[in-house]
Amino acid sequence: MPRTQPPRLPGSARSLAASCAGFRLVMGLRDLPPLLLLLVDCWASVSAQAGDTPVVTTEALSSTKPAPTTFRPAVSPRPHETPRAPRPSSDLRPTPVTDVAALCVCDLSPALCDVNCCCDPDCSSVDFSVFSACSIPVVMGDSQFCSQKAAIYSLNFTADPPQRVFKLVNQINPSIFCIHITNYKPALSFINLEVPDESNFDKLMKTSDGFSTNAESDVSLTTKPDAPNTAKYEYGVHLQTSHSFLRFPSPLTSSLCTDNNPAAFLVNQAVKCTRRINLEQCTEIETLSLAYYSSPKILRVPGSGTKVPITVQSIIIQSLNKTLTRLEDTDTDVLRPLVLVEAGHDKICTNIILEVKYSLTYTNAGEIIKADVFVLLGAVSSAMVPFQQKFEIYFIQQNTKPVPLSGNPGYVVGLPLAAGFQPQKGSGIMQTTNRYGQLTLLRSTAEQDCLAIAGIRTPVLFGYNMQSGCKLRLTKAIACRLVAQKVESLLKGQGFPDYVAPFGNSQAQDVLDWVPVHFITQTSHMKDSCQLPVALAIEVKWTKYGSLLNPQAKIVNVTANLISSSFPETNSGNKRTILISTAVTFVDVSAPAEAGFRARPTINARLPFNFFFPFV
């Protein structure tokens, strides 16, 4: 009876299959006990590999060499078999490409401690003491290798304060189908293929695989250097200084200030944090002085030699009783440094930074051309510790003025409505520079005199229903038509708009997107009476637009209703008081959201005419 050849095992398990070579010889025998004995002996050899004692290193970031692993000898070969030759030098385990002790996959912020990242080299023992858990407890390479290093991180909460525990162990993969060696060098890295351009397009087209290159075993891994990119700042890139990054203190895991937070390009921030210090050492803490925020010089572009100094534009001094004084001279050289004085039993540190506001000007090419800082210095006593600091940074494009918006895109509750008028057909919407004066109502005052409050208006704010009014006293000496014109202009204000922007960021040139204001006049006719406008009611209908997760407020209709009333002519010597009022109401006309489903797919398939042959 011919002997059946067993299937060929992968290269990662050949050494193990060779150590159990006797298994192939017993397959043709009918004697079951020798077969079981041989399998048990073979499995014991594998278990001996998995049971080796790994090298453990605690609280040490330097990698250690693993102890030599002792393998149990395999089953003795049969008499008719040739003993296995020793392994060649190429079968030795390769040197690890990555040092797991220095690898940290959760370190996302340079020069900043990431929360719960136990392998972050920027974290100190103080940071570890406030961690709740290790986000990445085990760092290792490819889990398919038979043996490899693994860095294990944990927290010891029984210590006071809690401490981080680090172990470097040698893990053994118990699977018999593990990778023992990696002898295919091109598989250890990615191949940088040529990108088609004008110079190499014809050459790449002539290749057999189009734009791809042949991936043979002896392929060269040398790559051409990338084309130099024009240095510029991009959104989110950290602002570089002559020594490091521009520091922007902010709270991290608590309300306490963290000074290693870098400022990012085009990322406007405004934060508040608490500073807890020892007031007796305030003169030694550099983050409390003005020089810490004004002395760095920002690089014009990343990696350049051109530096942009930070100019101090305003210095305001705050006393202990909250009195503010603005200094005329903003030269930091003549400014008094941090000074600690004693006032009786109390200690006071002066010239401490309380507020910092950066204003950076950039160009379309991503260059920083100007940097200004506005600071608030104050005196802090021992009774005020800990105290609060405010930091703000914003970016302004060159040759542009910042235009405040009422939303982006939808309206934000509490911001004014954007409105304007169209001077002629075909032109854009014209708006006043004061966005709080584009759509207004009467402002109520204590005097309640309509003629005295003429010109005093209050803006219409999105989402706020408002009502205001005044009193108008009429006499026989005043003509009815003159009073009617005066009251109508009082209700509408100067330049009542014709259009209202549907969104908070609508552009003035997109006239077709703007919502026209429907003006309605209601009158009541009586014989021998005076028709006077008494009320202006504005109704704004809006809806929720866009995604259900983040709906945006959109105005869909605006109606202004001017209500007039008839009053009899006053007799000689009599006076009449009329109440004049304005009101605005916001109505949500959003339709209830309905879940939508796509139509079921239809199957249009035809069977061949002989599908059921020979049954039909």
C-alpha positions as CSV (number, residue, x, y, z in Angstrom):
1,M,0.0,0.0,0.0
2,P,1.6,3.3,-1.0
3,R,2.3,5.8,1.8
4,T,0.3,9.1,1.6
5,Q,2.4,12.2,1.6
6,P,1.2,14.7,4.3
7,P,0.3,18.3,3.4
8,R,3.1,20.8,3.3
9,L,3.1,23.1,6.3
10,P,3.8,26.8,6.2
11,G,7.3,28.0,6.7
12,S,6.5,29.3,10.2
13,A,5.7,25.8,11.4
14,R,8.2,23.7,9.5
15,S,10.7,23.5,12.4
16,L,7.9,22.2,14.7
17,A,6.8,19.7,12.1
18,A,10.4,18.5,11.7
19,S,10.8,18.0,15.4
20,C,7.8,15.7,15.3
21,A,8.9,13.8,12.1
22,G,7.9,10.5,13.6
23,F,4.2,11.6,13.2
24,R,4.4,11.0,9.4
25,L,5.6,7.4,9.9
26,V,2.9,6.3,12.3
27,M,0.0,7.5,10.2
28,G,0.0,4.3,8.2
29,L,0.1,2.0,11.2
30,R,-3.0,0.6,12.8
31,D,-1.5,0.4,16.2
32,L,-3.3,3.2,18.1
33,P,-1.3,3.4,21.4
34,P,2.0,4.3,19.7
35,L,0.3,7.0,17.8
36,L,-1.1,8.6,21.0
37,L,2.2,8.3,22.7
38,L,3.9,10.0,19.8
39,L,1.4,12.9,19.8
40,V,1.7,13.4,23.5
41,D,5.5,13.5,23.2
42,C,5.3,16.0,20.4
43,W,2.9,18.3,22.3
44,A,5.2,18.2,25.3
45,S,7.9,19.7,23.1
46,V,5.6,22.5,22.2
47,S,4.5,23.1,25.8
48,A,8.1,23.3,26.8
49,Q,8.5,26.3,24.5
50,A,5.4,28.0,25.8
51,G,6.4,27.4,29.4
52,D,9.8,29.2,29.4
53,T,10.2,31.8,32.1
54,P,10.2,35.3,30.4
55,V,12.5,38.1,31.4
56,V,10.6,40.8,33.4
57,T,11.8,44.3,33.9
58,T,9.9,46.5,36.3
59,E,10.0,50.3,36.1
60,A,12.7,50.4,33.4
61,L,12.3,51.8,30.0
62,S,15.5,50.3,28.5
63,S,15.0,46.9,26.8
64,T,16.7,43.9,28.2
65,K,18.1,40.9,26.4
66,P,15.9,37.8,26.9
67,A,17.4,34.7,28.5
68,P,18.2,31.9,26.0
69,T,15.2,29.6,25.6
70,T,15.8,25.9,26.2
71,F,13.9,23.7,23.9
72,R,13.0,20.1,24.9
73,P,14.5,17.6,22.4
74,A,12.0,16.1,19.9
75,V,11.3,12.4,19.6
76,S,14.3,10.4,18.5
77,P,14.3,9.6,14.8
78,R,13.5,6.2,13.5
79,P,16.4,3.9,12.6
80,H,15.7,4.3,8.9
81,E,15.6,8.1,9.1
82,T,18.5,10.4,8.8
83,P,19.1,12.7,11.8
84,R,18.1,16.3,11.3
85,A,20.9,18.7,10.4
86,P,21.5,21.7,12.7
87,R,19.7,24.9,11.8
88,P,21.6,27.3,9.5
89,S,22.5,30.8,10.7
90,S,19.6,32.2,8.6
91,D,17.0,30.6,10.9
92,L,18.1,32.8,13.8
93,R,15.4,35.2,15.1
94,P,15.8,38.7,13.5
95,T,16.5,41.8,15.6
96,P,13.2,43.5,16.4
97,V,12.6,46.4,14.1
98,T,10.6,48.3,16.8
99,D,11.7,48.7,20.4
100,V,8.4,48.2,22.3
101,A,9.8,49.9,25.4
102,A,10.1,53.1,23.4
103,L,6.9,52.7,21.4
104,C,3.9,54.6,22.5
105,V,0.8,54.5,20.3
106,C,-1.3,56.8,22.5
107,D,1.2,59.7,22.5
108,L,-0.7,62.0,20.2
109,S,0.4,65.4,21.3
110,P,4.1,66.4,21.2
111,A,5.6,67.9,24.3
112,L,2.3,67.3,26.1
113,C,1.1,64.6,28.5
114,D,-1.9,62.7,27.0
115,V,-4.6,61.7,29.5
116,N,-4.3,58.0,30.7
117,C,-1.4,57.4,28.3
118,C,1.0,55.5,30.6
119,C,3.7,55.2,28.0
120,D,3.9,58.9,27.2
121,P,7.4,60.1,28.0
122,D,6.1,63.7,28.5
123,C,4.1,62.5,31.6
124,S,5.6,62.9,35.0
125,S,4.9,61.1,38.3
126,V,2.5,63.9,39.2
127,D,0.5,63.2,36.0
128,F,0.5,59.4,36.6
129,S,-1.0,60.0,40.1
130,V,-4.2,61.4,38.6
131,F,-4.7,58.8,35.9
132,S,-7.8,56.5,36.2
133,A,-6.4,53.7,34.0
134,C,-3.9,52.9,31.2
135,S,-5.6,53.4,27.9
136,I,-3.0,51.1,26.2
137,P,-2.0,48.5,28.8
138,V,0.1,46.3,26.5
139,V,2.4,47.4,23.7
140,M,3.8,44.7,21.4
141,G,4.7,44.0,17.8
142,D,3.1,41.4,15.5
143,S,1.2,38.9,17.7
144,Q,1.8,36.2,15.1
145,F,5.5,35.8,16.0
146,C,6.4,32.8,18.2
147,S,8.4,34.9,20.6
148,Q,8.6,38.7,21.1
149,K,9.0,41.5,23.6
150,A,5.9,43.1,25.2
151,A,5.7,46.3,27.3
152,I,3.0,46.0,30.0
153,Y,1.7,49.2,31.8
154,S,-0.5,49.3,34.8
155,L,-1.3,51.6,37.8
156,N,-0.7,50.8,41.4
157,F,-3.6,52.5,43.3
158,T,-2.5,51.0,46.6
159,A,0.5,53.4,46.7
160,D,0.1,57.0,47.9
161,P,0.2,58.7,45.6
162,P,-0.7,56.1,42.8
163,Q,2.2,55.1,40.7
164,R,2.8,53.6,37.3
165,V,4.1,50.1,37.0
166,F,6.1,49.1,33.9
167,K,7.1,45.6,32.9
168,L,9.1,44.3,29.9
169,V,8.4,40.7,29.3
170,N,9.2,38.1,26.7
171,Q,5.9,36.6,25.5
172,I,5.7,33.2,23.9
173,N,2.9,32.4,21.3
174,P,1.5,28.9,22.2
175,S,0.0,28.5,18.7
176,I,1.8,25.9,16.5
177,F,1.1,28.1,13.5
178,C,3.2,31.0,14.6
179,I,5.9,32.8,12.6
180,H,9.4,31.8,13.7
181,I,11.5,33.8,11.2
182,T,10.9,36.6,8.7
183,N,13.2,36.0,5.7
184,Y,11.3,38.1,3.1
185,K,12.9,41.5,3.6
186,P,10.6,43.5,1.3
187,A,7.7,42.6,3.5
188,L,9.1,44.5,6.4
189,S,8.3,47.9,4.9
190,F,6.2,49.6,2.3
191,I,7.5,50.2,-1.2
192,N,7.2,53.8,-2.4
193,L,5.9,53.5,-5.9
194,E,6.7,56.2,-8.5
195,V,4.0,58.8,-8.9
196,P,3.1,59.6,-12.6
197,D,4.1,63.0,-13.8
198,E,5.1,64.7,-17.0
199,S,8.7,63.3,-16.9
200,N,8.0,59.6,-16.2
201,F,4.5,59.1,-17.7
202,D,5.6,57.5,-20.9
203,K,8.1,55.2,-19.1
204,L,5.4,54.0,-16.7
205,M,2.9,53.4,-19.5
206,K,5.4,51.0,-21.2
207,T,5.6,48.7,-18.1
208,S,3.7,45.5,-18.1
209,D,1.7,46.3,-15.0
210,G,0.8,49.9,-16.0
211,F,1.8,52.3,-13.2
212,S,2.8,49.5,-10.7
213,T,6.3,48.2,-10.4
214,N,7.4,44.5,-10.2
215,A,7.6,43.3,-6.6
216,E,10.3,40.6,-6.8
217,S,12.1,39.2,-3.9
218,D,15.2,41.3,-4.7
219,V,13.3,44.5,-5.1
220,S,15.2,47.6,-4.0
221,L,13.7,49.5,-1.1
222,T,15.5,52.8,-2.0
223,T,13.1,55.6,-2.6
224,K,13.5,58.9,-4.2
225,P,13.4,61.9,-1.9
226,D,10.0,63.7,-2.0
227,A,9.8,66.9,-3.8
228,P,10.3,69.8,-1.4
229,N,7.1,71.4,-0.2
230,T,6.7,75.1,0.3
231,A,6.9,75.7,4.0
232,K,3.7,77.2,5.4
233,Y,1.4,76.9,8.4
234,E,-1.6,74.7,7.9
235,Y,-4.7,74.4,10.0
236,G,-4.0,72.8,13.3
237,V,-0.2,72.9,13.0
238,H,1.6,74.0,16.2
239,L,3.1,77.5,16.1
240,Q,6.8,77.2,16.3
241,T,9.1,79.6,18.1
242,S,12.9,80.0,18.1
243,H,13.2,77.4,20.9
244,S,10.0,75.3,20.9
245,F,6.3,76.0,20.5
246,L,4.2,78.9,21.5
247,R,2.8,77.9,24.9
248,F,-0.9,78.4,25.5
249,P,-1.9,77.4,29.1
250,S,-5.2,75.5,29.5
251,P,-6.9,73.1,31.8
252,L,-6.2,69.4,31.3
253,T,-7.7,66.8,33.5
254,S,-8.8,69.3,36.1
255,S,-9.3,73.1,36.3
256,L,-5.6,73.6,37.1
257,C,-3.5,75.3,34.4
258,T,-1.2,73.1,32.2
259,D,1.6,75.2,30.7
260,N,2.7,72.8,28.0
261,N,-0.3,73.1,25.7
262,P,0.9,74.4,22.3
263,A,-1.1,76.9,20.3
264,A,-2.3,75.7,16.9
265,F,-2.6,77.7,13.6
266,L,-6.1,79.1,12.9
267,V,-7.5,77.5,16.1
268,N,-9.2,80.3,18.1
269,Q,-9.3,79.4,21.8
270,A,-10.5,81.1,25.0
271,V,-10.0,79.2,28.2
272,K,-10.0,79.8,31.9
273,C,-7.9,77.8,34.4
274,T,-6.9,77.9,38.1
275,R,-3.4,78.6,39.3
276,R,-2.4,77.1,42.7
277,I,1.0,78.5,43.8
278,N,3.1,79.1,46.9
279,L,2.9,82.9,47.1
280,E,6.3,83.1,48.8
281,Q,7.9,81.7,45.7
282,C,5.9,83.7,43.2
283,T,9.0,85.6,41.9
284,E,10.5,82.3,40.9
285,I,7.5,81.1,38.8
286,E,8.1,82.2,35.2
287,T,4.6,81.4,34.0
288,L,3.3,84.3,36.2
289,S,5.5,87.0,34.6
290,L,4.8,89.0,31.4
291,A,8.2,88.1,29.9
292,Y,7.0,84.4,29.6
293,Y,4.3,85.4,27.1
294,S,5.9,88.4,25.3
295,S,9.6,87.2,24.9
296,P,9.1,84.2,22.5
297,K,9.6,84.9,18.8
298,I,7.3,83.0,16.4
299,L,8.7,81.6,13.3
300,R,7.2,83.2,10.2
301,V,6.8,79.7,8.7
302,P,7.7,76.3,10.2
303,G,11.5,75.7,10.1
304,S,12.4,79.2,8.8
305,G,15.0,81.6,10.2
306,T,12.6,84.6,10.0
307,K,11.2,85.4,13.4
308,V,8.2,87.5,14.3
309,P,8.5,89.2,17.7
310,I,5.4,89.5,20.0
311,T,4.5,93.1,20.5
312,V,2.8,94.2,23.8
313,Q,-0.1,96.4,22.7
314,S,-1.8,97.0,26.0
315,I,-1.0,96.6,29.7
316,I,-3.7,97.0,32.3
317,I,-3.0,96.9,36.0
318,Q,-5.6,95.6,38.5
319,S,-5.3,96.5,42.1
320,L,-6.6,94.4,45.1
321,N,-9.9,96.4,45.1
322,K,-10.4,95.6,41.4
323,T,-9.5,99.0,40.2
324,L,-8.1,99.0,36.6
325,T,-5.4,101.3,35.4
326,R,-4.0,101.3,31.8
327,L,-0.3,102.0,31.4
328,E,0.7,104.4,28.7
329,D,4.2,102.9,28.3
330,T,4.0,99.3,27.1
331,D,7.8,98.8,27.0
332,T,8.4,95.5,28.9
333,D,12.0,96.6,29.8
334,V,10.8,99.3,32.1
335,L,8.0,97.2,33.6
336,R,8.6,96.2,37.2
337,P,9.2,92.5,37.6
338,L,7.3,90.2,40.0
339,V,7.6,91.6,43.5
340,L,6.6,90.0,46.8
341,V,5.7,92.5,49.6
342,E,4.4,92.1,53.1
343,A,1.4,94.1,54.3
344,G,1.1,93.3,58.0
345,H,0.4,89.6,58.4
346,D,-0.6,89.3,54.7
347,K,1.7,88.8,51.7
348,I,1.0,90.3,48.3
349,C,2.7,89.5,45.0
350,T,2.3,92.2,42.3
351,N,2.5,92.2,38.5
352,I,1.1,88.7,38.2
353,I,-0.5,87.7,34.9
354,L,-4.3,87.5,35.1
355,E,-5.3,87.7,31.5
356,V,-3.4,87.2,28.2
357,K,-4.9,87.8,24.8
358,Y,-2.9,87.0,21.6
359,S,-3.8,88.5,18.2
360,L,-1.9,86.9,15.3
361,T,-2.1,88.2,11.7
362,Y,-1.5,85.7,8.9
363,T,-1.4,85.8,5.0
364,N,-3.0,83.6,2.4
365,A,0.3,81.8,2.0
366,G,0.1,80.5,5.6
367,E,2.7,82.9,7.1
368,I,2.6,84.7,10.4
369,I,3.5,88.4,9.8
370,K,2.4,90.0,13.1
371,A,1.9,89.0,16.7
372,D,0.3,91.2,19.4
373,V,-0.5,90.5,23.0
374,F,-2.8,92.3,25.4
375,V,-2.3,91.5,29.1
376,L,-3.9,92.2,32.5
377,L,-1.5,92.3,35.4
378,G,-2.7,92.3,39.0
379,A,-1.9,91.9,42.6
380,V,-2.6,88.7,44.4
381,S,-2.7,88.2,48.2
382,S,-2.4,85.0,50.1
383,A,-6.1,85.0,50.7
384,M,-6.8,85.0,47.0
385,V,-4.8,81.8,46.3
386,P,-5.7,79.8,44.2
387,F,-6.7,82.4,41.6
388,Q,-8.0,82.2,38.1
389,Q,-6.3,83.1,34.8
390,K,-7.8,83.8,31.4
391,F,-6.1,83.1,28.1
392,E,-7.3,83.8,24.5
393,I,-5.8,83.6,21.1
394,Y,-7.4,84.5,17.7
395,F,-6.2,84.8,14.1
396,I,-6.9,87.7,11.7
397,Q,-6.2,87.4,7.9
398,Q,-4.1,90.2,6.4
399,N,-6.0,93.1,4.7
400,T,-9.3,91.9,6.0
401,K,-11.6,92.9,8.8
402,P,-13.3,90.3,10.9
403,V,-17.0,90.1,10.2
404,P,-19.1,88.9,13.1
405,L,-21.8,86.4,12.2
406,S,-25.1,85.4,13.8
407,G,-24.4,81.8,13.2
408,N,-22.5,79.3,11.0
409,P,-24.6,78.4,9.2
410,G,-27.8,78.4,11.3
411,Y,-28.8,81.2,13.7
412,V,-27.6,81.1,17.3
413,V,-30.1,82.0,20.0
414,G,-29.4,85.5,21.3
415,L,-27.6,86.9,18.3
416,P,-29.2,89.7,16.1
417,L,-31.0,89.0,12.8
418,A,-29.1,89.9,9.7
419,A,-31.3,92.2,7.5
420,G,-31.0,94.7,4.7
421,F,-32.6,96.2,1.6
422,Q,-32.1,96.1,-2.1
423,P,-31.6,99.6,-3.6
424,Q,-32.4,98.5,-7.1
425,K,-33.3,95.3,-9.0
426,G,-30.3,93.2,-9.8
427,S,-28.1,94.6,-7.1
428,G,-27.0,92.9,-3.9
429,I,-28.3,93.3,-0.4
430,M,-27.1,96.4,1.4
431,Q,-26.6,96.3,5.2
432,T,-25.6,98.7,7.9
433,T,-22.2,98.3,9.4
434,N,-23.9,98.0,12.9
435,R,-25.3,94.5,12.8
436,Y,-27.3,95.3,16.0
437,G,-29.1,98.0,14.1
438,Q,-30.3,96.1,11.0
439,L,-33.7,95.1,12.4
440,T,-34.8,96.9,15.6
441,L,-37.8,97.6,17.9
442,L,-38.7,100.5,20.1
443,R,-36.9,100.5,23.4
444,S,-39.0,101.1,26.5
445,T,-37.9,103.8,28.9
446,A,-39.0,104.9,32.3
447,E,-40.6,108.1,30.9
448,Q,-42.8,106.2,28.4
449,D,-42.8,109.3,26.1
450,C,-42.8,108.3,22.4
451,L,-41.5,111.7,21.2
452,A,-38.7,111.7,23.8
453,I,-37.4,108.2,22.9
454,A,-37.4,108.7,19.1
455,G,-34.2,107.0,17.7
456,I,-33.7,104.8,20.7
457,R,-33.9,101.2,19.4
458,T,-33.2,97.7,20.6
459,P,-32.1,94.9,18.2
460,V,-34.2,91.9,17.4
461,L,-32.4,88.8,18.7
462,F,-33.1,85.4,17.3
463,G,-35.3,83.2,19.6
464,Y,-36.3,86.1,21.9
465,N,-39.9,87.2,21.9
466,M,-39.9,90.9,22.9
467,Q,-42.5,93.6,23.4
468,S,-42.0,97.3,24.0
469,G,-44.1,100.5,23.9
470,C,-44.6,104.1,24.8
471,K,-47.3,106.7,25.3
472,L,-48.3,109.4,22.8
473,R,-50.3,112.5,24.0
474,L,-52.4,114.2,21.4
475,T,-54.0,117.7,21.4
476,K,-56.2,119.6,19.0
477,A,-53.2,121.7,17.9
478,I,-51.5,118.7,16.2
479,A,-52.6,117.7,12.7
480,C,-53.7,114.1,12.4
481,R,-51.8,113.4,9.2
482,L,-48.6,114.7,10.6
483,V,-49.0,112.6,13.8
484,A,-49.7,109.5,11.6
485,Q,-46.4,110.0,9.7
486,K,-44.5,110.6,12.9
487,V,-45.8,107.5,14.6
488,E,-45.3,105.2,11.6
489,S,-41.6,106.3,11.3
490,L,-41.3,105.8,15.1
491,L,-42.6,102.2,14.8
492,K,-40.6,101.2,11.8
493,G,-37.4,103.0,12.7
494,Q,-34.9,104.4,10.2
495,G,-34.4,102.2,7.2
496,F,-36.8,99.3,7.8
497,P,-35.3,96.3,5.9
498,D,-36.8,94.6,2.9
499,Y,-35.0,91.3,3.3
500,V,-33.8,89.0,6.2
501,A,-31.0,86.5,5.9
502,P,-32.1,82.9,6.1
503,F,-28.9,81.8,7.8
504,G,-26.6,83.6,10.2
505,N,-23.7,83.5,7.6
506,S,-25.7,84.3,4.4
507,Q,-23.8,86.3,1.8
508,A,-25.2,89.7,0.7
509,Q,-24.6,88.8,-3.0
510,D,-26.9,85.8,-2.8
511,V,-30.1,87.8,-3.1
512,L,-32.3,84.9,-4.2
513,D,-31.6,83.1,-0.9
514,W,-32.7,86.0,1.3
515,V,-36.3,86.0,2.8
516,P,-38.4,89.1,1.8
517,V,-40.3,90.9,4.5
518,H,-44.1,90.8,3.9
519,F,-45.4,94.2,5.1
520,I,-49.2,94.2,5.9
521,T,-51.2,97.3,6.9
522,Q,-54.5,96.9,8.9
523,T,-56.8,99.9,9.2
524,S,-60.3,100.5,10.6
525,H,-62.4,103.3,9.0
526,M,-64.7,105.5,11.0
527,K,-66.4,108.7,9.9
528,D,-64.8,111.9,11.2
529,S,-61.9,110.0,12.8
530,C,-58.1,110.1,12.7
531,Q,-56.2,106.9,11.5
532,L,-53.1,106.4,13.6
533,P,-50.7,103.4,13.6
534,V,-50.6,102.0,17.1
535,A,-48.7,98.7,16.8
536,L,-46.1,97.0,14.7
537,A,-46.1,93.2,15.1
538,I,-43.3,91.2,13.5
539,E,-43.6,87.4,13.1
540,V,-40.5,85.3,12.3
541,K,-41.1,81.7,11.2
542,W,-38.1,79.4,11.3
543,T,-37.4,75.7,10.9
544,K,-34.8,73.2,11.8
545,Y,-32.7,72.5,8.7
546,G,-30.2,69.7,8.1
547,S,-29.2,66.6,10.0
548,L,-31.2,65.4,13.0
549,L,-27.9,65.2,15.0
550,N,-27.1,68.9,14.5
551,P,-30.0,70.8,13.1
552,Q,-29.5,74.4,12.0
553,A,-32.0,77.2,12.5
554,K,-33.2,78.7,9.2
555,I,-35.7,81.6,8.8
556,V,-38.3,80.8,6.2
557,N,-40.8,83.7,6.5
558,V,-41.0,87.2,8.0
559,T,-44.2,89.2,8.3
560,A,-44.5,92.8,9.6
561,N,-48.1,93.8,10.5
562,L,-48.7,97.5,10.9
563,I,-52.0,98.0,12.8
564,S,-53.8,101.3,12.7
565,S,-56.7,102.5,14.8
566,S,-59.4,105.2,14.4
567,F,-59.7,107.9,16.9
568,P,-62.3,110.7,17.0
569,E,-61.1,114.2,16.6
570,T,-60.3,115.8,19.9
571,N,-62.3,118.8,21.0
572,S,-60.7,122.1,21.9
573,G,-58.7,121.9,25.1
574,N,-59.0,118.1,25.5
575,K,-56.0,115.7,25.4
576,R,-55.9,112.1,24.6
577,T,-53.2,109.5,25.4
578,I,-52.5,106.7,22.9
579,L,-50.4,103.5,23.7
580,I,-47.9,102.7,20.9
581,S,-46.3,99.2,21.0
582,T,-44.0,97.0,19.0
583,A,-43.5,93.2,19.3
584,V,-41.6,90.3,17.7
585,T,-42.6,86.7,17.9
586,F,-40.6,83.6,16.8
587,V,-42.6,80.6,15.6
588,D,-41.0,77.2,15.1
589,V,-42.6,75.6,12.0
590,S,-40.4,72.6,11.8
591,A,-42.1,69.4,10.5
592,P,-41.7,66.3,12.7
593,A,-38.7,64.3,11.6
594,E,-39.6,61.0,9.8
595,A,-37.2,58.2,9.3
596,G,-36.7,57.5,5.6
597,F,-36.0,54.1,4.0
598,R,-34.9,53.2,0.6
599,A,-37.2,51.2,-1.7
600,R,-36.8,47.5,-1.6
601,P,-34.6,46.2,-4.5
602,T,-36.4,44.4,-7.2
603,I,-35.0,41.2,-8.7
604,N,-35.4,41.0,-12.4
605,A,-33.8,37.7,-13.3
606,R,-34.8,35.1,-15.9
607,L,-34.0,31.4,-15.8
608,P,-32.7,29.7,-18.9
609,F,-35.3,27.8,-20.9
610,N,-33.7,24.4,-20.1
611,F,-33.2,25.1,-16.4
612,F,-35.5,22.3,-15.3
613,F,-34.4,19.8,-18.0
614,P,-34.9,16.8,-18.0
615,F,-37.7,17.1,-15.4
616,V,-39.9,19.4,-17.4
